[in-house]
Amino acid sequence: MTSEPVKVGILGAGQGGCALLDLFTRTPRVTVSVIADRDPEAPGLRRARKRSIPVAASVEELLACHKADLIVDVTGNPAVSRWLATQRWSGTEILGGVGAKLLWNLVQHEGQMQTQLCQAEKLATIGTFTSGIAHDINNLLFLLMSLAQNLSDEQDVAVVHEQADDMVGAVRRIAAIVQELTRFARVPHSEEWIEVELAGTLDEAVQLARYAAGLNDIEVVREFSDRSFVRGRPEEFLQVFVNLITNSMQAMQGRGTLHVSTSRNNGTVAVAISDSGPGIPPHMIERIFEPFFTTKQPGEGTGLGLHICRTLVKKFGGHIAVSSQEGHGTTFQLQFPVEAT
């Protein structure tokens, strides 16, 4: 069997074309050579341009300019299907009609399974936050109880107002903790990609990850080049960053330096997350993105976190890599395409 990648052309860049584009770009030994649609603003064309994938305005242009082993027609247009059926191209197969519908159903099912897998891993991550969340909320509740007891005997109006303000602050902090968890835990209901501001998302991820490991003896160094934006789904970017930062904090066992940075160069934005932990043994580096592979003790991890991170990063046209040296820490480097401004 040949090891050459299968070159696929997608005809139709609406919802079906977007789903196929996402699936094929994260599938080994499959390359999307072109995607075509008459609407220049079709979502699949915009997404393809972000990933530097060629686009075409018609099936004729697709066939004339781009060689494909397989063309998948998801336009749902009977006239296009009939026209394709009359054509003969050497070395190019056409998948349309019932075959394309079957593929679309499989893609939908795969997408649903991927969403469920991401949500399960996310809920497992929240489980590691439990003790940290309980500690913070218990401290705030103890403060509220102490202030309430003081108020029962306090006669000075100025002191009453001061302590009431402290109580409001404590309640707002509890509400903020709940809001942070709710935002992280919720299932995305929209497939639409929007502009996601990386620095703010990274800050939010640091706040959430501290529940898993604490920040008492961890110095967090932030170096954000500017307010860089990338297109995607905010909840999924947050999940990626929370997972990577949580891993870094846990590797340092509560003591060390976490370095988070962003930079822009030649149409890409880079994110680097580094820790001063013990590093990863060389023989494990190649396996850390494999599903169900983990270096943690039984019961401390699902082995899916880094695999899902890589899947989501590739979904948004990005790339993730890791470098590590035993005794000198680990760095995860992510790159995403951005529009020139």
C-alpha positions in Angstrom: 0.0 0.0 0.0 1.3 3.4 -1.0 2.4 5.8 1.8 1.6 8.8 -0.3 -1.1 11.0 1.2 -4.5 11.0 -0.4 -5.2 14.4 -2.0 -8.8 15.4 -1.5 -10.8 18.2 -3.2 -13.9 19.5 -1.5 -16.8 20.9 -3.5 -19.0 23.0 -1.3 -17.7 25.2 1.5 -20.8 25.5 3.7 -21.4 23.5 6.9 -20.6 20.2 5.3 -17.5 21.5 3.6 -16.3 23.0 6.9 -16.8 19.7 8.7 -14.9 17.8 6.1 -12.1 20.3 6.1 -11.7 20.0 9.8 -11.8 16.2 9.7 -9.3 15.8 6.7 -6.8 18.3 8.1 -6.4 16.3 11.3 -6.4 12.9 9.6 -3.0 11.3 8.9 -2.0 10.7 5.3 -4.8 12.9 3.9 -4.2 16.3 2.3 -6.8 18.8 1.3 -5.5 20.1 -2.1 -8.4 22.6 -2.7 -11.9 23.5 -1.6 -14.3 25.2 -4.0 -17.5 27.3 -3.6 -19.1 30.0 -5.7 -19.6 32.2 -2.6 -16.2 33.8 -2.0 -17.2 34.4 1.7 -18.3 30.8 2.3 -17.1 29.8 5.8 -15.1 26.9 4.5 -13.2 29.1 2.1 -12.4 31.6 4.9 -11.2 28.7 7.1 -9.1 27.2 4.3 -7.4 30.6 3.6 -6.4 30.7 7.3 -4.7 27.3 6.8 -3.1 28.3 3.5 -5.2 25.7 1.6 -5.9 26.6 -2.0 -9.5 27.8 -2.8 -11.5 27.8 -6.1 -14.6 29.6 -7.2 -16.0 26.7 -9.3 -15.7 23.0 -9.9 -14.2 23.8 -13.3 -11.5 25.9 -11.6 -10.9 23.1 -9.1 -10.4 20.5 -11.8 -8.3 22.8 -14.0 -5.8 24.1 -11.4 -5.6 21.5 -8.7 -4.9 17.8 -8.9 -6.9 15.6 -6.5 -7.2 11.9 -6.0 -10.8 12.3 -4.8 -13.4 15.0 -5.1 -16.1 15.0 -2.5 -19.3 16.9 -3.6 -21.2 18.2 -0.6 -23.1 20.9 -2.5 -26.4 19.0 -2.4 -27.0 20.5 -5.9 -28.5 17.8 -8.2 -27.3 19.8 -11.3 -23.7 19.7 -10.1 -24.1 15.9 -9.3 -25.4 15.3 -12.8 -22.6 17.3 -14.4 -20.0 15.5 -12.4 -21.5 12.1 -13.4 -20.9 12.9 -17.1 -17.3 13.8 -16.7 -14.3 11.5 -16.8 -11.0 12.4 -15.2 -8.0 10.2 -15.3 -6.9 9.3 -11.7 -9.6 11.3 -10.0 -12.6 9.7 -8.3 -15.8 11.5 -7.5 -17.8 10.9 -4.3 -21.3 12.4 -4.3 -24.9 11.6 -3.9 -25.5 8.7 -1.4 -21.7 8.2 -0.8 -21.2 11.9 0.1 -24.3 11.7 2.4 -22.9 8.7 4.1 -19.6 10.4 4.6 -21.3 13.5 6.0 -23.2 11.3 8.5 -19.9 9.7 9.6 -18.3 13.1 9.9 -21.2 14.4 12.1 -21.0 11.3 14.3 -17.2 11.7 14.6 -17.7 15.4 15.5 -20.2 14.5 18.2 -17.9 11.8 19.6 -15.0 14.4 19.6 -17.2 16.9 21.5 -18.2 14.3 24.1 -14.5 13.2 24.5 -13.5 16.9 25.0 -16.2 17.4 27.5 -15.4 14.3 29.5 -11.7 15.3 29.7 -12.8 18.8 30.7 -14.9 17.4 33.6 -12.0 15.2 34.6 -9.8 18.4 34.8 -12.4 20.1 37.0 -12.1 17.1 39.3 -8.4 18.1 39.9 -9.6 21.6 40.9 -11.8 20.4 43.7 -9.5 20.8 46.7 -8.3 24.2 45.5 -11.8 25.5 45.0 -13.0 24.2 48.3 -10.0 25.8 50.1 -10.7 29.3 48.5 -14.5 29.1 49.1 -14.0 27.9 52.7 -11.6 30.8 53.4 -14.2 33.3 52.0 -17.0 31.7 54.0 -15.0 31.9 57.1 -14.3 35.6 56.4 -18.1 36.2 55.9 -19.0 34.5 59.1 -16.4 36.5 61.1 -17.6 39.8 59.6 -21.2 38.9 60.2 -20.4 38.1 63.9 -18.5 41.4 64.3 -21.4 43.4 62.8 -23.9 42.1 65.4 -22.1 44.0 68.1 -20.6 46.9 66.1 -21.9 50.4 66.9 -19.6 52.5 64.8 -21.4 53.3 61.5 -18.1 53.8 59.6 -16.8 50.4 60.7 -20.2 48.8 59.8 -19.9 50.2 56.2 -16.3 49.1 55.9 -17.1 45.5 57.0 -20.2 45.4 54.8 -18.0 46.3 51.8 -15.6 43.5 52.8 -18.6 41.1 52.9 -19.7 42.2 49.4 -16.2 41.7 48.1 -16.1 38.2 49.5 -19.4 37.3 47.9 -18.3 38.7 44.6 -15.2 36.6 44.8 -17.2 33.4 45.4 -19.5 34.4 42.5 -16.4 34.9 40.3 -15.1 31.4 41.2 -18.4 29.9 40.2 -18.5 31.9 37.0 -14.9 30.8 36.1 -15.9 27.1 36.5 -19.2 27.5 34.7 -17.4 29.1 31.7 -14.9 26.4 31.6 -17.3 23.5 32.0 -20.0 24.5 29.6 -20.5 22.8 26.3 -20.0 25.1 23.2 -23.3 25.5 21.5 -22.1 27.3 18.4 -19.9 26.1 15.7 -19.1 29.7 14.7 -15.5 30.8 14.9 -14.9 34.2 16.4 -11.8 36.4 17.2 -10.2 35.0 20.4 -7.8 37.3 22.3 -4.9 35.1 23.4 -3.5 37.1 26.3 -6.8 37.4 28.2 -7.5 33.7 27.6 -4.1 32.7 28.9 -4.6 34.9 32.0 -8.0 33.1 32.6 -6.3 29.7 32.1 -3.7 30.6 34.8 -6.5 31.6 37.2 -8.3 28.3 36.7 -5.1 26.1 36.7 -4.1 27.4 40.1 -6.9 25.4 41.7 -5.1 22.2 40.6 -1.7 23.0 41.9 -1.8 26.3 43.8 0.3 29.4 43.1 1.8 30.0 46.6 5.4 29.0 45.5 5.0 29.3 41.8 6.2 32.5 40.1 4.1 33.3 37.0 6.0 35.4 34.4 3.8 36.8 31.6 5.3 38.3 28.4 2.6 39.2 25.9 3.8 41.0 22.8 0.5 42.6 22.0 -3.3 41.8 22.0 -3.0 39.1 19.4 -6.3 37.6 18.1 -6.9 34.2 16.4 -10.1 32.8 15.0 -11.7 29.9 16.7 -14.0 28.9 19.6 -13.0 30.6 22.9 -14.0 27.6 25.1 -11.7 25.3 23.2 -8.7 27.7 23.3 -9.3 27.9 27.1 -9.4 24.2 27.4 -6.1 23.9 25.6 -4.4 26.5 27.7 -5.8 25.2 31.0 -4.6 21.7 30.2 -1.1 22.8 29.3 -0.7 25.2 32.3 -2.2 22.7 34.7 0.3 20.1 33.5 3.2 22.5 34.0 2.1 23.5 37.5 1.7 19.9 38.5 5.1 19.0 37.1 6.7 21.6 39.3 4.8 20.2 42.4 3.9 23.7 43.6 7.3 25.3 43.4 9.1 26.9 40.4 8.6 29.4 37.6 5.8 29.3 35.0 6.6 31.4 31.9 3.7 32.3 29.5 4.4 34.3 26.4 3.0 35.4 23.0 4.7 36.7 19.9 3.9 37.5 16.3 6.0 36.9 13.2 5.3 36.5 9.5 1.5 36.0 9.7 1.5 33.7 12.7 1.1 34.2 16.4 3.1 31.9 18.8 2.3 30.9 22.3 4.9 29.4 24.6 4.2 27.8 28.0 7.4 26.9 29.9 8.0 25.4 33.4 11.0 24.8 35.5 10.0 21.3 36.4 11.9 18.0 36.1 11.4 17.7 32.3 10.3 14.8 30.2 12.5 11.8 29.6 13.6 11.6 25.9 12.0 8.2 25.3 8.6 9.7 26.3 8.7 12.9 24.2 7.4 11.2 21.1 4.5 9.6 22.9 3.0 12.3 25.0 0.4 13.3 22.4 -0.8 9.7 22.0 -4.3 9.0 23.4 -4.4 7.4 26.9 -0.6 7.8 27.4 0.2 9.4 30.7 3.2 9.8 33.0 0.9 10.5 36.0 0.0 8.0 38.7 -3.1 5.9 38.3 -6.2 8.0 39.0 -4.4 11.3 38.5 -5.0 11.7 34.7 -7.0 10.4 31.8 -4.2 10.3 29.3 -6.4 12.3 26.9 -5.4 15.9 27.8 -2.5 16.4 25.4 -4.1 14.4 22.7 -7.1 16.6 22.8 -4.9 19.7 22.9 -3.2 18.6 19.7 -6.6 17.8 18.0 -8.0 21.3 18.9 -4.8 23.1 17.9 -4.8 21.4 14.5 -8.5 22.2 14.1 -7.7 25.9 14.2 -5.0 25.5 11.7 -2.2 25.6 14.3 0.7 23.5 15.3 1.9 22.3 18.7 5.4 21.1 19.6 7.2 20.2 22.8 10.8 20.6 23.9 12.2 19.3 27.2 15.4 18.5 28.9 15.5 16.4 32.1 16.2 18.6 35.1 15.7 21.8 33.1 11.9 22.0 32.5 9.6 21.7 29.5 8.2 24.1 26.9 5.1 23.7 24.8 5.1 25.9 21.7 2.0 26.6 19.7 1.6 28.5 16.5 -1.6 29.8 14.9 -2.2 31.7 11.6 -3.5 35.2 11.9 -4.6 37.8 9.4 -2.2 40.7 8.6 -3.3 43.9 10.3 
